[in-house]
Amino acid sequence: MSGELVIYGSYGYTGDLIAQAAIDRGFDPVLSGRNRDKLEDQAIRLGCESEVIGLDDPQELDFLLDDAA
């Protein structure tokens, strides 16, 4: 994972706006959330990396946030 910005719940309305704004400003966000289908569709559309992760597992969160600023 190489992004410096993680957007959890990125496939929702507001998350999608934030993801697009981040890309427009030169960020390479990592899109994240629990719904694999929605996340994969969004990642393909925006050309971003994605990680399917639930908030109930501390180890997954550590992995997700390890490289984020």
N, CA, C, O and CB atoms as a CASP TS submission, in Angstrom:
PFRMAT TS
TARGET T0000
AUTHOR 0000-0000-0000
METHOD Language model
MODEL 1
PARENT N/A
ATOM      1  N   MET     1       0.845  -1.175   0.000  1.00  0.00           N
ATOM      2  CA  MET     1       0.000   0.000   0.000  1.00  0.00           C
ATOM      3  C   MET     1       0.886   1.233   0.000  1.00  0.00           C
ATOM      4  O   MET     1       1.829   1.322   0.786  1.00  0.00           O
ATOM      5  CB  MET     1      -0.959   0.001   1.213  1.00  0.00           C
ATOM      6  N   SER     2       0.591   2.179  -0.872  1.00  0.00           N
ATOM      7  CA  SER     2       1.505   3.308  -1.046  1.00  0.00           C
ATOM      8  C   SER     2       0.878   4.671  -0.815  1.00  0.00           C
ATOM      9  O   SER     2       1.580   5.678  -0.910  1.00  0.00           O
ATOM     10  CB  SER     2       2.072   3.272  -2.406  1.00  0.00           C
ATOM     11  N   GLY     3      -0.385   4.746  -0.523  1.00  0.00           N
ATOM     12  CA  GLY     3      -1.030   6.045  -0.391  1.00  0.00           C
ATOM     13  C   GLY     3      -0.700   6.748   0.908  1.00  0.00           C
ATOM     14  O   GLY     3      -0.452   6.107   1.929  1.00  0.00           O
ATOM     15  N   GLU     4      -0.698   8.061   0.863  1.00  0.00           N
ATOM     16  CA  GLU     4      -0.489   8.835   2.080  1.00  0.00           C
ATOM     17  C   GLU     4      -1.810   9.308   2.661  1.00  0.00           C
ATOM     18  O   GLU     4      -1.841   9.923   3.726  1.00  0.00           O
ATOM     19  CB  GLU     4       0.418  10.026   1.805  1.00  0.00           C
ATOM     20  N   LEU     5      -2.889   9.026   1.968  1.00  0.00           N
ATOM     21  CA  LEU     5      -4.219   9.427   2.397  1.00  0.00           C
ATOM     22  C   LEU     5      -5.148   8.226   2.283  1.00  0.00           C
ATOM     23  O   LEU     5      -5.278   7.630   1.213  1.00  0.00           O
ATOM     24  CB  LEU     5      -4.746  10.625   1.555  1.00  0.00           C
ATOM     25  N   VAL     6      -5.792   7.875   3.391  1.00  0.00           N
ATOM     26  CA  VAL     6      -6.759   6.781   3.406  1.00  0.00           C
ATOM     27  C   VAL     6      -8.143   7.382   3.581  1.00  0.00           C
ATOM     28  O   VAL     6      -8.359   8.203   4.473  1.00  0.00           O
ATOM     29  CB  VAL     6      -6.442   5.748   4.540  1.00  0.00           C
ATOM     30  N   ILE     7      -9.077   6.979   2.738  1.00  0.00           N
ATOM     31  CA  ILE     7     -10.453   7.457   2.838  1.00  0.00           C
ATOM     32  C   ILE     7     -11.334   6.244   3.129  1.00  0.00           C
ATOM     33  O   ILE     7     -11.602   5.433   2.243  1.00  0.00           O
ATOM     34  CB  ILE     7     -10.911   8.202   1.519  1.00  0.00           C
ATOM     35  N   TYR     8     -11.782   6.131   4.382  1.00  0.00           N
ATOM     36  CA  TYR     8     -12.635   5.009   4.770  1.00  0.00           C
ATOM     37  C   TYR     8     -14.091   5.366   4.472  1.00  0.00           C
ATOM     38  O   TYR     8     -14.550   6.463   4.788  1.00  0.00           O
ATOM     39  CB  TYR     8     -12.446   4.657   6.281  1.00  0.00           C
ATOM     40  N   GLY     9     -14.801   4.434   3.865  1.00  0.00           N
ATOM     41  CA  GLY     9     -16.177   4.704   3.442  1.00  0.00           C
ATOM     42  C   GLY     9     -16.212   5.568   2.195  1.00  0.00           C
ATOM     43  O   GLY     9     -17.136   6.354   1.990  1.00  0.00           O
ATOM     44  N   SER    10     -15.203   5.411   1.378  1.00  0.00           N
ATOM     45  CA  SER    10     -15.015   6.280   0.208  1.00  0.00           C
ATOM     46  C   SER    10     -16.097   6.130  -0.845  1.00  0.00           C
ATOM     47  O   SER    10     -16.271   7.031  -1.665  1.00  0.00           O
ATOM     48  CB  SER    10     -13.687   6.002  -0.420  1.00  0.00           C
ATOM     49  N   TYR    11     -16.821   5.040  -0.852  1.00  0.00           N
ATOM     50  CA  TYR    11     -17.812   4.807  -1.903  1.00  0.00           C
ATOM     51  C   TYR    11     -19.164   5.439  -1.592  1.00  0.00           C
ATOM     52  O   TYR    11     -20.070   5.380  -2.424  1.00  0.00           O
ATOM     53  CB  TYR    11     -17.990   3.325  -2.120  1.00  0.00           C
ATOM     54  N   GLY    12     -19.322   6.038  -0.427  1.00  0.00           N
ATOM     55  CA  GLY    12     -20.540   6.791  -0.125  1.00  0.00           C
ATOM     56  C   GLY    12     -20.516   8.129  -0.850  1.00  0.00           C
ATOM     57  O   GLY    12     -19.513   8.488  -1.467  1.00  0.00           O
ATOM     58  N   TYR    13     -21.601   8.855  -0.778  1.00  0.00           N
ATOM     59  CA  TYR    13     -21.704  10.123  -1.508  1.00  0.00           C
ATOM     60  C   TYR    13     -20.590  11.095  -1.120  1.00  0.00           C
ATOM     61  O   TYR    13     -19.861  11.586  -1.982  1.00  0.00           O
ATOM     62  CB  TYR    13     -23.065  10.769  -1.250  1.00  0.00           C
ATOM     63  N   THR    14     -20.461  11.368   0.173  1.00  0.00           N
ATOM     64  CA  THR    14     -19.451  12.324   0.632  1.00  0.00           C
ATOM     65  C   THR    14     -18.044  11.774   0.439  1.00  0.00           C
ATOM     66  O   THR    14     -17.140  12.506   0.038  1.00  0.00           O
ATOM     67  CB  THR    14     -19.678  12.674   2.104  1.00  0.00           C
ATOM     68  N   GLY    15     -17.855  10.489   0.723  1.00  0.00           N
ATOM     69  CA  GLY    15     -16.545   9.874   0.535  1.00  0.00           C
ATOM     70  C   GLY    15     -16.081   9.948  -0.905  1.00  0.00           C
ATOM     71  O   GLY    15     -14.899  10.167  -1.170  1.00  0.00           O
ATOM     72  N   ASP    16     -17.004   9.767  -1.836  1.00  0.00           N
ATOM     73  CA  ASP    16     -16.657   9.847  -3.254  1.00  0.00           C
ATOM     74  C   ASP    16     -16.251  11.269  -3.634  1.00  0.00           C
ATOM     75  O   ASP    16     -15.312  11.463  -4.406  1.00  0.00           O
ATOM     76  CB  ASP    16     -17.837   9.381  -4.122  1.00  0.00           C
ATOM     77  N   LEU    17     -16.958  12.266  -3.092  1.00  0.00           N
ATOM     78  CA  LEU    17     -16.575  13.659  -3.348  1.00  0.00           C
ATOM     79  C   LEU    17     -15.184  13.956  -2.792  1.00  0.00           C
ATOM     80  O   LEU    17     -14.383  14.634  -3.435  1.00  0.00           O
ATOM     81  CB  LEU    17     -17.606  14.622  -2.731  1.00  0.00           C
ATOM     82  N   ILE    18     -14.904  13.447  -1.599  1.00  0.00           N
ATOM     83  CA  ILE    18     -13.593  13.657  -0.981  1.00  0.00           C
ATOM     84  C   ILE    18     -12.507  12.964  -1.798  1.00  0.00           C
ATOM     85  O   ILE    18     -11.440  13.535  -2.022  1.00  0.00           O
ATOM     86  CB  ILE    18     -13.584  13.135   0.473  1.00  0.00           C
ATOM     87  N   ALA    19     -12.772  11.744  -2.240  1.00  0.00           N
ATOM     88  CA  ALA    19     -11.788  11.011  -3.045  1.00  0.00           C
ATOM     89  C   ALA    19     -11.482  11.761  -4.335  1.00  0.00           C
ATOM     90  O   ALA    19     -10.318  11.903  -4.710  1.00  0.00           O
ATOM     91  CB  ALA    19     -12.297   9.595  -3.364  1.00  0.00           C
ATOM     92  N   GLN    20     -12.513  12.237  -5.010  1.00  0.00           N
ATOM     93  CA  GLN    20     -12.301  12.972  -6.261  1.00  0.00           C
ATOM     94  C   GLN    20     -11.539  14.268  -6.013  1.00  0.00           C
ATOM     95  O   GLN    20     -10.651  14.620  -6.790  1.00  0.00           O
ATOM     96  CB  GLN    20     -13.644  13.276  -6.939  1.00  0.00           C
ATOM     97  N   ALA    21     -11.873  14.983  -4.940  1.00  0.00           N
ATOM     98  CA  ALA    21     -11.169  16.227  -4.609  1.00  0.00           C
ATOM     99  C   ALA    21      -9.704  15.949  -4.286  1.00  0.00           C
ATOM    100  O   ALA    21      -8.826  16.727  -4.660  1.00  0.00           O
ATOM    101  CB  ALA    21     -11.848  16.934  -3.419  1.00  0.00           C
ATOM    102  N   ALA    22      -9.440  14.853  -3.597  1.00  0.00           N
ATOM    103  CA  ALA    22      -8.059  14.495  -3.269  1.00  0.00           C
ATOM    104  C   ALA    22      -7.258  14.213  -4.539  1.00  0.00           C
ATOM    105  O   ALA    22      -6.122  14.669  -4.675  1.00  0.00           O
ATOM    106  CB  ALA    22      -8.026  13.269  -2.335  1.00  0.00           C
ATOM    107  N   ILE    23      -7.843  13.472  -5.453  1.00  0.00           N
ATOM    108  CA  ILE    23      -7.175  13.165  -6.722  1.00  0.00           C
ATOM    109  C   ILE    23      -6.927  14.445  -7.510  1.00  0.00           C
ATOM    110  O   ILE    23      -5.850  14.632  -8.075  1.00  0.00           O
ATOM    111  CB  ILE    23      -8.017  12.175  -7.559  1.00  0.00           C
ATOM    112  N   ASP    24      -7.924  15.324  -7.546  1.00  0.00           N
ATOM    113  CA  ASP    24      -7.782  16.595  -8.266  1.00  0.00           C
ATOM    114  C   ASP    24      -6.656  17.447  -7.700  1.00  0.00           C
ATOM    115  O   ASP    24      -6.082  18.276  -8.407  1.00  0.00           O
ATOM    116  CB  ASP    24      -9.087  17.376  -8.216  1.00  0.00           C
ATOM    117  N   ARG    25      -6.338  17.244  -6.424  1.00  0.00           N
ATOM    118  CA  ARG    25      -5.284  18.022  -5.767  1.00  0.00           C
ATOM    119  C   ARG    25      -3.943  17.292  -5.743  1.00  0.00           C
ATOM    120  O   ARG    25      -3.005  17.733  -5.079  1.00  0.00           O
ATOM    121  CB  ARG    25      -5.699  18.359  -4.350  1.00  0.00           C
ATOM    122  N   GLY    26      -3.853  16.181  -6.465  1.00  0.00           N
ATOM    123  CA  GLY    26      -2.583  15.491  -6.619  1.00  0.00           C
ATOM    124  C   GLY    26      -2.307  14.377  -5.625  1.00  0.00           C
ATOM    125  O   GLY    26      -1.209  13.822  -5.620  1.00  0.00           O
ATOM    126  N   PHE    27      -3.268  14.037  -4.789  1.00  0.00           N
ATOM    127  CA  PHE    27      -3.085  12.924  -3.866  1.00  0.00           C
ATOM    128  C   PHE    27      -3.361  11.607  -4.581  1.00  0.00           C
ATOM    129  O   PHE    27      -4.051  11.568  -5.599  1.00  0.00           O
ATOM    130  CB  PHE    27      -4.004  13.075  -2.634  1.00  0.00           C
ATOM    131  N   ASP    28      -2.817  10.544  -4.035  1.00  0.00           N
ATOM    132  CA  ASP    28      -3.066   9.191  -4.523  1.00  0.00           C
ATOM    133  C   ASP    28      -3.715   8.414  -3.376  1.00  0.00           C
ATOM    134  O   ASP    28      -3.049   7.615  -2.718  1.00  0.00           O
ATOM    135  CB  ASP    28      -1.731   8.491  -5.021  1.00  0.00           C
ATOM    136  N   PRO    29      -5.004   8.640  -3.132  1.00  0.00           N
ATOM    137  CA  PRO    29      -5.624   8.051  -1.942  1.00  0.00           C
ATOM    138  C   PRO    29      -5.806   6.544  -2.048  1.00  0.00           C
ATOM    139  O   PRO    29      -5.935   5.983  -3.135  1.00  0.00           O
ATOM    140  CB  PRO    29      -6.960   8.696  -1.690  1.00  0.00           C
ATOM    141  N   VAL    30      -5.810   5.913  -0.884  1.00  0.00           N
ATOM    142  CA  VAL    30      -6.206   4.518  -0.777  1.00  0.00           C
ATOM    143  C   VAL    30      -7.662   4.528  -0.342  1.00  0.00           C
ATOM    144  O   VAL    30      -8.001   5.079   0.705  1.00  0.00           O
ATOM    145  CB  VAL    30      -5.291   3.712   0.235  1.00  0.00           C
ATOM    146  N   LEU    31      -8.507   3.929  -1.136  1.00  0.00           N
ATOM    147  CA  LEU    31      -9.935   3.875  -0.853  1.00  0.00           C
ATOM    148  C   LEU    31     -10.210   2.654   0.007  1.00  0.00           C
ATOM    149  O   LEU    31      -9.666   1.578  -0.239  1.00  0.00           O
ATOM    150  CB  LEU    31     -10.771   3.835  -2.165  1.00  0.00           C
ATOM    151  N   SER    32     -11.049   2.821   1.009  1.00  0.00           N
ATOM    152  CA  SER    32     -11.277   1.714   1.924  1.00  0.00           C
ATOM    153  C   SER    32     -12.714   1.692   2.417  1.00  0.00           C
ATOM    154  O   SER    32     -13.407   2.709   2.430  1.00  0.00           O
ATOM    155  CB  SER    32     -10.325   1.798   3.100  1.00  0.00           C
ATOM    156  N   GLY    33     -13.138   0.504   2.822  1.00  0.00           N
ATOM    157  CA  GLY    33     -14.473   0.313   3.356  1.00  0.00           C
ATOM    158  C   GLY    33     -14.767  -1.172   3.478  1.00  0.00           C
ATOM    159  O   GLY    33     -13.887  -2.006   3.265  1.00  0.00           O
ATOM    160  N   ARG    34     -16.001  -1.498   3.821  1.00  0.00           N
ATOM    161  CA  ARG    34     -16.389  -2.896   4.034  1.00  0.00           C
ATOM    162  C   ARG    34     -17.018  -3.552   2.812  1.00  0.00           C
ATOM    163  O   ARG    34     -16.973  -4.776   2.687  1.00  0.00           O
ATOM    164  CB  ARG    34     -17.346  -2.981   5.180  1.00  0.00           C
ATOM    165  N   ASN    35     -17.596  -2.779   1.918  1.00  0.00           N
ATOM    166  CA  ASN    35     -18.333  -3.335   0.788  1.00  0.00           C
ATOM    167  C   ASN    35     -17.398  -3.525  -0.414  1.00  0.00           C
ATOM    168  O   ASN    35     -17.072  -2.575  -1.125  1.00  0.00           O
ATOM    169  CB  ASN    35     -19.521  -2.416   0.410  1.00  0.00           C
ATOM    170  N   ARG    36     -16.984  -4.763  -0.616  1.00  0.00           N
ATOM    171  CA  ARG    36     -16.005  -5.082  -1.666  1.00  0.00           C
ATOM    172  C   ARG    36     -16.474  -4.643  -3.057  1.00  0.00           C
ATOM    173  O   ARG    36     -15.695  -4.056  -3.808  1.00  0.00           O
ATOM    174  CB  ARG    36     -15.722  -6.581  -1.672  1.00  0.00           C
ATOM    175  N   ASP    37     -17.715  -4.916  -3.405  1.00  0.00           N
ATOM    176  CA  ASP    37     -18.206  -4.593  -4.749  1.00  0.00           C
ATOM    177  C   ASP    37     -18.193  -3.094  -5.015  1.00  0.00           C
ATOM    178  O   ASP    37     -17.689  -2.645  -6.044  1.00  0.00           O
ATOM    179  CB  ASP    37     -19.617  -5.134  -4.937  1.00  0.00           C
ATOM    180  N   LYS    38     -18.747  -2.320  -4.086  1.00  0.00           N
ATOM    181  CA  LYS    38     -18.765  -0.866  -4.261  1.00  0.00           C
ATOM    182  C   LYS    38     -17.355  -0.300  -4.299  1.00  0.00           C
ATOM    183  O   LYS    38     -17.057   0.598  -5.088  1.00  0.00           O
ATOM    184  CB  LYS    38     -19.563  -0.202  -3.139  1.00  0.00           C
ATOM    185  N   LEU    39     -16.494  -0.828  -3.448  1.00  0.00           N
ATOM    186  CA  LEU    39     -15.123  -0.336  -3.365  1.00  0.00           C
ATOM    187  C   LEU    39     -14.344  -0.639  -4.647  1.00  0.00           C
ATOM    188  O   LEU    39     -13.631   0.223  -5.162  1.00  0.00           O
ATOM    189  CB  LEU    39     -14.413  -0.955  -2.161  1.00  0.00           C
ATOM    190  N   GLU    40     -14.480  -1.846  -5.152  1.00  0.00           N
ATOM    191  CA  GLU    40     -13.773  -2.212  -6.380  1.00  0.00           C
ATOM    192  C   GLU    40     -14.262  -1.393  -7.573  1.00  0.00           C
ATOM    193  O   GLU    40     -13.460  -0.962  -8.400  1.00  0.00           O
ATOM    194  CB  GLU    40     -13.947  -3.703  -6.665  1.00  0.00           C
ATOM    195  N   ASP    41     -15.569  -1.180  -7.664  1.00  0.00           N
ATOM    196  CA  ASP    41     -16.107  -0.355  -8.752  1.00  0.00           C
ATOM    197  C   ASP    41     -15.537   1.063  -8.692  1.00  0.00           C
ATOM    198  O   ASP    41     -15.134   1.622  -9.712  1.00  0.00           O
ATOM    199  CB  ASP    41     -17.650  -0.310  -8.683  1.00  0.00           C
ATOM    200  N   GLN    42     -15.508   1.633  -7.497  1.00  0.00           N
ATOM    201  CA  GLN    42     -14.987   2.991  -7.338  1.00  0.00           C
ATOM    202  C   GLN    42     -13.486   3.045  -7.634  1.00  0.00           C
ATOM    203  O   GLN    42     -13.017   3.970  -8.298  1.00  0.00           O
ATOM    204  CB  GLN    42     -15.263   3.503  -5.917  1.00  0.00           C
ATOM    205  N   ALA    43     -12.743   2.068  -7.150  1.00  0.00           N
ATOM    206  CA  ALA    43     -11.297   2.052  -7.367  1.00  0.00           C
ATOM    207  C   ALA    43     -10.966   1.979  -8.854  1.00  0.00           C
ATOM    208  O   ALA    43     -10.033   2.637  -9.316  1.00  0.00           O
ATOM    209  CB  ALA    43     -10.659   0.871  -6.627  1.00  0.00           C
ATOM    210  N   ILE    44     -11.715   1.193  -9.596  1.00  0.00           N
ATOM    211  CA  ILE    44     -11.503   1.099 -11.043  1.00  0.00           C
ATOM    212  C   ILE    44     -11.849   2.431 -11.705  1.00  0.00           C
ATOM    213  O   ILE    44     -11.103   2.923 -12.552  1.00  0.00           O
ATOM    214  CB  ILE    44     -12.355  -0.048 -11.652  1.00  0.00           C
ATOM    215  N   ARG    45     -12.971   3.003 -11.318  1.00  0.00           N
ATOM    216  CA  ARG    45     -13.421   4.269 -11.918  1.00  0.00           C
ATOM    217  C   ARG    45     -12.425   5.400 -11.663  1.00  0.00           C
ATOM    218  O   ARG    45     -12.166   6.213 -12.551  1.00  0.00           O
ATOM    219  CB  ARG    45     -14.798   4.658 -11.365  1.00  0.00           C
ATOM    220  N   LEU    46     -11.863   5.453 -10.441  1.00  0.00           N
ATOM    221  CA  LEU    46     -10.958   6.550 -10.090  1.00  0.00           C
ATOM    222  C   LEU    46      -9.482   6.212 -10.300  1.00  0.00           C
ATOM    223  O   LEU    46      -8.627   7.094 -10.223  1.00  0.00           O
ATOM    224  CB  LEU    46     -11.176   6.943  -8.657  1.00  0.00           C
ATOM    225  N   GLY    47      -9.183   4.946 -10.562  1.00  0.00           N
ATOM    226  CA  GLY    47      -7.798   4.543 -10.760  1.00  0.00           C
ATOM    227  C   GLY    47      -6.984   4.567  -9.480  1.00  0.00           C
ATOM    228  O   GLY    47      -5.823   4.974  -9.480  1.00  0.00           O
ATOM    229  N   CYS    48      -7.597   4.129  -8.393  1.00  0.00           N
ATOM    230  CA  CYS    48      -6.941   4.155  -7.084  1.00  0.00           C
ATOM    231  C   CYS    48      -6.773   2.746  -6.522  1.00  0.00           C
ATOM    232  O   CYS    48      -7.444   1.802  -6.940  1.00  0.00           O
ATOM    233  CB  CYS    48      -7.742   5.018  -6.103  1.00  0.00           C
ATOM    234  N   GLU    49      -5.872   2.639  -5.577  1.00  0.00           N
ATOM    235  CA  GLU    49      -5.715   1.414  -4.804  1.00  0.00           C
ATOM    236  C   GLU    49      -6.870   1.324  -3.816  1.00  0.00           C
ATOM    237  O   GLU    49      -7.403   2.346  -3.383  1.00  0.00           O
ATOM    238  CB  GLU    49      -4.336   1.378  -4.066  1.00  0.00           C
ATOM    239  N   SER    50      -7.257   0.105  -3.460  1.00  0.00           N
ATOM    240  CA  SER    50      -8.331  -0.059  -2.481  1.00  0.00           C
ATOM    241  C   SER    50      -7.998  -1.190  -1.520  1.00  0.00           C
ATOM    242  O   SER    50      -7.249  -2.111  -1.848  1.00  0.00           O
ATOM    243  CB  SER    50      -9.675  -0.331  -3.184  1.00  0.00           C
ATOM    244  N   GLU    51      -8.570  -1.098  -0.330  1.00  0.00           N
ATOM    245  CA  GLU    51      -8.413  -2.125   0.697  1.00  0.00           C
ATOM    246  C   GLU    51      -9.765  -2.344   1.362  1.00  0.00           C
ATOM    247  O   GLU    51     -10.368  -1.405   1.883  1.00  0.00           O
ATOM    248  CB  GLU    51      -7.326  -1.719   1.750  1.00  0.00           C
ATOM    249  N   VAL    52     -10.238  -3.591   1.343  1.00  0.00           N
ATOM    250  CA  VAL    52     -11.481  -3.941   2.023  1.00  0.00           C
ATOM    251  C   VAL    52     -11.129  -4.282   3.465  1.00  0.00           C
ATOM    252  O   VAL    52     -10.431  -5.260   3.732  1.00  0.00           O
ATOM    253  CB  VAL    52     -12.219  -5.139   1.312  1.00  0.00           C
ATOM    254  N   ILE    53     -11.621  -3.463   4.390  1.00  0.00           N
ATOM    255  CA  ILE    53     -11.278  -3.634   5.802  1.00  0.00           C
ATOM    256  C   ILE    53     -12.473  -3.230   6.654  1.00  0.00           C
ATOM    257  O   ILE    53     -13.139  -2.232   6.378  1.00  0.00           O
ATOM    258  CB  ILE    53     -10.019  -2.797   6.182  1.00  0.00           C
ATOM    259  N   GLY    54     -12.735  -4.018   7.694  1.00  0.00           N
ATOM    260  CA  GLY    54     -13.760  -3.668   8.670  1.00  0.00           C
ATOM    261  C   GLY    54     -13.130  -2.941   9.845  1.00  0.00           C
ATOM    262  O   GLY    54     -11.955  -3.144  10.152  1.00  0.00           O
ATOM    263  N   LEU    55     -13.895  -2.110  10.487  1.00  0.00           N
ATOM    264  CA  LEU    55     -13.375  -1.336  11.618  1.00  0.00           C
ATOM    265  C   LEU    55     -13.296  -2.142  12.908  1.00  0.00           C
ATOM    266  O   LEU    55     -12.803  -1.640  13.918  1.00  0.00           O
ATOM    267  CB  LEU    55     -14.234  -0.121  11.842  1.00  0.00           C
ATOM    268  N   ASP    56     -13.771  -3.372  12.890  1.00  0.00           N
ATOM    269  CA  ASP    56     -13.796  -4.179  14.105  1.00  0.00           C
ATOM    270  C   ASP    56     -12.524  -4.995  14.334  1.00  0.00           C
ATOM    271  O   ASP    56     -12.449  -5.729  15.320  1.00  0.00           O
ATOM    272  CB  ASP    56     -14.967  -5.101  14.061  1.00  0.00           C
ATOM    273  N   ASP    57     -11.533  -4.893  13.465  1.00  0.00           N
ATOM    274  CA  ASP    57     -10.293  -5.658  13.608  1.00  0.00           C
ATOM    275  C   ASP    57      -9.102  -4.710  13.720  1.00  0.00           C
ATOM    276  O   ASP    57      -8.694  -4.116  12.722  1.00  0.00           O
ATOM    277  CB  ASP    57     -10.103  -6.623  12.412  1.00  0.00           C
ATOM    278  N   PRO    58      -8.536  -4.560  14.925  1.00  0.00           N
ATOM    279  CA  PRO    58      -7.415  -3.637  15.122  1.00  0.00           C
ATOM    280  C   PRO    58      -6.200  -3.945  14.240  1.00  0.00           C
ATOM    281  O   PRO    58      -5.501  -3.023  13.818  1.00  0.00           O
ATOM    282  CB  PRO    58      -6.996  -3.662  16.565  1.00  0.00           C
ATOM    283  N   GLN    59      -5.942  -5.213  13.959  1.00  0.00           N
ATOM    284  CA  GLN    59      -4.792  -5.559  13.114  1.00  0.00           C
ATOM    285  C   GLN    59      -4.996  -5.072  11.679  1.00  0.00           C
ATOM    286  O   GLN    59      -4.053  -4.599  11.046  1.00  0.00           O
ATOM    287  CB  GLN    59      -4.558  -7.079  13.126  1.00  0.00           C
ATOM    288  N   GLU    60      -6.205  -5.184  11.172  1.00  0.00           N
ATOM    289  CA  GLU    60      -6.489  -4.677   9.828  1.00  0.00           C
ATOM    290  C   GLU    60      -6.341  -3.161   9.784  1.00  0.00           C
ATOM    291  O   GLU    60      -5.820  -2.611   8.813  1.00  0.00           O
ATOM    292  CB  GLU    60      -7.904  -5.086   9.382  1.00  0.00           C
ATOM    293  N   LEU    61      -6.798  -2.488  10.832  1.00  0.00           N
ATOM    294  CA  LEU    61      -6.656  -1.031  10.888  1.00  0.00           C
ATOM    295  C   LEU    61      -5.196  -0.624  10.936  1.00  0.00           C
ATOM    296  O   LEU    61      -4.797   0.334  10.273  1.00  0.00           O
ATOM    297  CB  LEU    61      -7.391  -0.468  12.101  1.00  0.00           C
ATOM    298  N   ASP    62      -4.394  -1.339  11.711  1.00  0.00           N
ATOM    299  CA  ASP    62      -2.958  -1.048  11.755  1.00  0.00           C
ATOM    300  C   ASP    62      -2.346  -1.185  10.369  1.00  0.00           C
ATOM    301  O   ASP    62      -1.551  -0.342   9.952  1.00  0.00           O
ATOM    302  CB  ASP    62      -2.241  -1.985  12.747  1.00  0.00           C
ATOM    303  N   PHE    63      -2.717  -2.250   9.651  1.00  0.00           N
ATOM    304  CA  PHE    63      -2.213  -2.456   8.293  1.00  0.00           C
ATOM    305  C   PHE    63      -2.628  -1.311   7.379  1.00  0.00           C
ATOM    306  O   PHE    63      -1.821  -0.789   6.610  1.00  0.00           O
ATOM    307  CB  PHE    63      -2.717  -3.788   7.729  1.00  0.00           C
ATOM    308  N   LEU    64      -3.896  -0.930   7.475  1.00  0.00           N
ATOM    309  CA  LEU    64      -4.427   0.127   6.618  1.00  0.00           C
ATOM    310  C   LEU    64      -3.719   1.453   6.860  1.00  0.00           C
ATOM    311  O   LEU    64      -3.408   2.178   5.916  1.00  0.00           O
ATOM    312  CB  LEU    64      -5.923   0.288   6.846  1.00  0.00           C
ATOM    313  N   LEU    65      -3.469   1.764   8.108  1.00  0.00           N
ATOM    314  CA  LEU    65      -2.922   3.074   8.461  1.00  0.00           C
ATOM    315  C   LEU    65      -1.405   3.101   8.563  1.00  0.00           C
ATOM    316  O   LEU    65      -0.828   4.157   8.822  1.00  0.00           O
ATOM    317  CB  LEU    65      -3.504   3.525   9.757  1.00  0.00           C
ATOM    318  N   ASP    66      -0.753   1.976   8.367  1.00  0.00           N
ATOM    319  CA  ASP    66       0.697   1.879   8.542  1.00  0.00           C
ATOM    320  C   ASP    66       1.468   2.909   7.728  1.00  0.00           C
ATOM    321  O   ASP    66       2.399   3.526   8.247  1.00  0.00           O
ATOM    322  CB  ASP    66       1.164   0.501   8.169  1.00  0.00           C
ATOM    323  N   ASP    67       1.107   3.108   6.473  1.00  0.00           N
ATOM    324  CA  ASP    67       1.843   4.025   5.596  1.00  0.00           C
ATOM    325  C   ASP    67       1.151   5.369   5.412  1.00  0.00           C
ATOM    326  O   ASP    67       1.672   6.249   4.726  1.00  0.00           O
ATOM    327  CB  ASP    67       2.047   3.385   4.251  1.00  0.00           C
ATOM    328  N   ALA    68      -0.007   5.529   6.013  1.00  0.00           N
ATOM    329  CA  ALA    68      -0.752   6.782   5.830  1.00  0.00           C
ATOM    330  C   ALA    68      -0.163   7.890   6.692  1.00  0.00           C
ATOM    331  O   ALA    68       0.430   7.646   7.743  1.00  0.00           O
ATOM    332  CB  ALA    68      -2.242   6.583   6.171  1.00  0.00           C
ATOM    333  N   ALA    69      -0.346   9.107   6.216  1.00  0.00           N
ATOM    334  CA  ALA    69       0.163  10.261   6.967  1.00  0.00           C
ATOM    335  C   ALA    69      -0.784  10.598   8.097  1.00  0.00           C
ATOM    336  O   ALA    69      -0.537  11.540   8.850  1.00  0.00           O
ATOM    337  CB  ALA    69       0.353  11.484   6.046  1.00  0.00           C
TER
END
